[in-house]
Amino acid sequence: MSDFHYAVDGDGVATITWDIPNKSMNVLSLAGLQELSDHIDTALADASVKGVIITSGKKDFAGGMDLNIIARMKEEAGDNPAKGVFEGVMAMHGVLRKIERAGMDPKTLKGGKPIVAALPGTALGIGLELPLACHRIIAADNPKAKIGLPEIMVGIFPGAGGTTRVVRKLGVMMAAPVILEGKLNDPKTAQSIGLIDEVVAPDQLLARAKEWVLSAKPAELPKPWDQKGYKLPGGAPYTPQGFQMFLGASAMVHGKTWGAFPAAKALLSAVYEGALVPFDTALKIEARWFTHVLMNPSSGAMIRSLFINKEALEKGANRPKVPDETVKKVGILGAGMMGAGIAYVSAMAGIEVVLIDAAQEAAERGKGYSQGLLERAVKRGKSTAEKMAEVLGRITPTTDYAALEGCDLIVEAVFEDPKVKAGVTAQAEAVIPETAIFATNTSTLPISELAKASKRPEQFIGIHFFSPVDKMLLVEIIKGKATGDRAVAKALDYVRQIRKTPIVVNDERFFYANRCIIPYINEGMRMVGEGTEPALVENAARLLGMPLGPLQLVDETSLDLGKKIAVATRAAMGNAYPDGAVDEIIFGMVDEGRLGKKANAGFYAYDANGKRQGLWEGLSDRFPPAETQPELTEVQHRLILAQVLEAVRALEAGVLEDIREGDVGAILGWGFMPWSGGPFGWLDIMGAAKVVEICDRLSAKHGPRFEAPKLLRDMAAKGETFYGGTARKAA
Ligand code: NAD
């Protein structure tokens, strides 16, 4: 069975059709690349062939390289992996360059055969790098199609010539969003920025491609960068404009990544160095930087968590084997901040929504949140008035529980108070079908306790959203002691419908995400209390690739919430409560009214419009900095281990059942150092033995919260890794 088919019509136009058997989307494998190369050779050698169309037999063109192959490339490259990877990448350049030169005489650039890419739909990664090597790119006018190079999102960069070609085609400025941010465009937008050449009606695609092949003039074929006098649009590095642009780009990349993401820096280096030399040398430079990125364990870890495992979880890797539980009508109890957001994402997914609050006005306000988001989307051209009316039409705001009749799922988001929650549980269960699943969005209360208010605890579950609901990608599903398989399946099917990523965890204090993030915030505040410069703490976190330092994070989530959680945790834990030193800091700030962003005053200062300024000047009076400041690495280790050790304990305690969920959940839930692939990814990169050593040092100095969990110590002794598999079984 082959991935590409070759046919020549009566007019001498060869069509190479990419159509991998038994797959809905084309992805490039090494065998596929060889087939493509052979077909190109055939077409170039056959005098009766006038030109070539490369297209797809599917509704889309291609989704990219098979990322599993990239992840394995290094392992399969033998004793000298860097050499093997580099040679593999250069072989790919060879095939694409053959397409680009299409048999031209290298000196006169004459005698080439026109090769056109005809894209019926989505073209991503190598699925766009291949067309970029062709002489023309024509796409079907399919607004759902996505065209772009998203490699950077999974810790690599376009390494099959995409970087070099897009920069030479568009100039650095216009190329930046495409290669550096991985921005995807629909065909019309892709054409408007010059990424592709032409957009035609879908039923005209192949006819137009053939017409172009038969009418293409020899002068249309050579790429500008292969012609004499070519100049990089917008200026090469050593021109006045180029200088400013590269300076700006470098600052922008560093501002965004803080140097924590190897791929962004490597990409920029490939662009800069490549812009100084002829095209073929630039490809070689791109290949070297690409190899450099693949050799860094970060790329494999990111691909694993952000692509392979994220997708596996979304497709139901841990879904119990029970029949489909797609949600048709959801009842949302409480139309506050969370309820309103949950109503929005549900209605957007086509689910009928009943939005209940204690007062009609509050319920209406909750629906108003959706209206606000949709109006903004219409204004920005992202949605239409009809779509808005359709989505809003699905949301019924009411105080009447009778409206919950026929709901197959309830999501409760009332006040964080067990009595209030028990009340609404009983009220809803009096109306909903016996088969309905009841979910609570509590962030702190044990699911198994709340389930006691339910007549059907096996149908009771936690579905924990993060705020803001419409933006956050993760949903944490929590099984109570009595929760049954159907409830889990319902929750997973619902999360799939609203297009978020689920993790399924067991019921212990703070579940998984909050369990890990609270110690991070606390460690940051504790260090400030000890006299560490707040700026050192915040910058140490950003340099690790955390999206927010712990002080900014607590400002965002509010210090009074922190106080509430501290009081409740202390009450639950009694003498075992470890965070007394932190409480003094939080409680003192709260007493002064410095509640964080919402009060325009917290660890940071804010202007009258709520815009964050620098760290609050009064911090140094309140927490006088110590004369000797700790090393950056020590601050960083404390911030990382506060989270990572908690993740390991969650695994040991059975809260986490699958390290993939621990890693994906950490990155999507609270932005844990994405370059590391997650807490378990980080542990594997570091090695358990090294981490145990750091734990021993930190626990001797700072206390038992840094003691290495037994699981880690055992792994260190046996030289095991998490993704090696044994630890997962042991846990
Ligand atoms: P909120 O105060 O904004 O909203 C709660 C809503 O519930 C209010 O509109 C209130 O009028 C309504 N309500 C109270 N009692 C009711 C009753 N008996 N019947 C109907 N409606 C009633 O709170 P929120 O921030 O949306 O939080 C709601 C739940 O979500 C809490 O359990 C909270 O722990 C959880 N949660 C919050 C966040 C967050 O970041 N805010 C994140 C995850 C989970």
Boltz pocket constraint, residues with backbone or C-beta under 6 A from the ligand:
constraints:
  - pocket:
      binder: B
      contacts: [[A, 333], [A, 334], [A, 335], [A, 336], [A, 337], [A, 338], [A, 339], [A, 356], [A, 357], [A, 358], [A, 359], [A, 362], [A, 412], [A, 413], [A, 414], [A, 415], [A, 416], [A, 417], [A, 420], [A, 423], [A, 424], [A, 441], [A, 442], [A, 443], [A, 444], [A, 464], [A, 465], [A, 466], [A, 467]]
      max_distance: 6.0
